Structures are given as C-alpha cells and as structure tokens.
C-alpha cells in the first residue's frame, strides 16, 4: 500500500551544499525504495526542474521545495517550503537577492580565513563549486579537502561556527516573512528541525503557536537526530496547534556521511501517508492565490 512507503521530505543537492546532483538523488531514491522526496536546497530552487525531469518514468515522486534561512529573535531559523512553484517570479527575485547577500558574506569569511593563513581564495572556492549555492559547509569541505584543517568539525569549532573569529552573520528575512514568501509561491510552510534552535520544549511550543498565527502549515516532527520522546512531544504540540507534520533526513551526501537518504542515521522512517495532507494544503494555497477571474 502507498501509505507504507518510505519518503524523505528534507534532501539537499549540489544546488546548495549537497554532493549529489538532482539526477543522482532520483537514482538513489529508487535504490533506497523511496516513494517520494522533497528537494529542499538552501535558498535555491535551481535543481527542481532537473529532479522532476529525472524522475519521469520512475516511481519516485518529486516534491518541489526549498529551505529558507530566516530569523527569529536573533536566532537563525530554517523554513521548509513544499510544493512551491519554481516559476514564481517574486520568489525567483527574492532568491536572487539572497544569493547576492550570501556571496558577499562568503567573500568576507574567505578573506578572514585567508588572513588566518589558510590557502583559500573565493575564486578557487567557486571553481570547486560551480553553479552551487555556497554555504559554510562548502567552505569547510574545501579546507578539509585541501589539507588546511583535519575535519569539518574542527572548521566549525574554531573558525566558522557562530561567534567564531571567521564567522560573518548575514541579513535574513523574518520567519513570518518566510512563511509569506512560501505561500506566495503556492507552497506549504513548515518549520524545519525545531529542536536545533537551542530552545526549551516550552519555548518551541510558544514559537509554533506564534507562527501558526502567521500561517505556518506544519512542523518537521520526524527528523534524523530526534529521539522517540522528541518525536512524540513534537507530534503532540502539532496536534494542539492544529499543525501538520513532515519528516526528513536532512541528507547532504558526503558532506554528512553518517546520514542516509530516507533512513537518516539508521532509524528514521517517514511514512508516505503524511504527504497527502501536505499536498492538499498546497493545492488550497494555490487556489486562493489565483488572481480574480482565473479559473
């Protein structure tokens, strides 16, 4: 039965900081027995068309998505968008702005790393990451691959982690504006990995109820690092707040080798049955966003 299929609603490609192309992700999804996966690159929809094309003729459903970086009370928050319209012009323009701001930030961090004595330039980083949204993960990989630092963890612990000496914060939209942007692009908005924001469970609950008032559709209750109690607690909060749930591995390929697509660290299971209400919600959002007079 379809509702017994395994799916993964949080997957990254070379469109941001993953190491698999969208086409390779489709092949991996087939090998892994996934019924569907959401391509949710950071602030990017560049890989969606390729993934949809690659999935033609397969049993793998592609959920067009993205993961927006946003802000709430000084914290970086991530918002997942599912079934977004990749042709939406407003979204494309906003993502172009995000890309420019991210590039300027990356240039500053690379300059700071070079000042630390590391053999890195922004042009060299671009050459190894063509047509990608470059994140701190890509910079860390470059430093490790070139023998500058022993491990990715060390890069973040000493140089690129929040408040480290080579870290540069970047301008982000608010969490509520991220919801609006996703809805305007005909998608459903879900708060990603809510337990990674260093909030107490009670504050996570308050945050979700706050976002619900601004149209939040759901929360990523099933996630690679969640323990059984975490999942139960988040599902309970979602019921209380009348929010849907999603789930995903946060797969990045070789950049997070301990995480498998569809399986996370080994025990992740996201059932196909949770996808239908998400699709239905996105369909309703799409209907209400049509201009007057359009059938």
URMO-V218410 format. One line per field, one symbol per residue. ss: DSSP state (@ for helix, = for strand, . for the rest). A space follows every 50 residues. Layout:
BEGIN
ss: ???
END
This chain:
BEGIN
ss: .@@@.======..........@@@@@@@@@@@.======..=.....@@@ @@@@@.....============..========......@@@@@@@@@@@@ @@@@@@@@@@@@@@@......@@@@@@........@@@@@@@@@@..... .@@@@@@@@@............==@@@@@@@@@@...====..@@@.... @@@@@@@@@@@@.....======....@@@@@@@@@@@@@@..=====.. =.@@@@...=...=.....==.@@@@@@@@@@@@@@@@.......
END
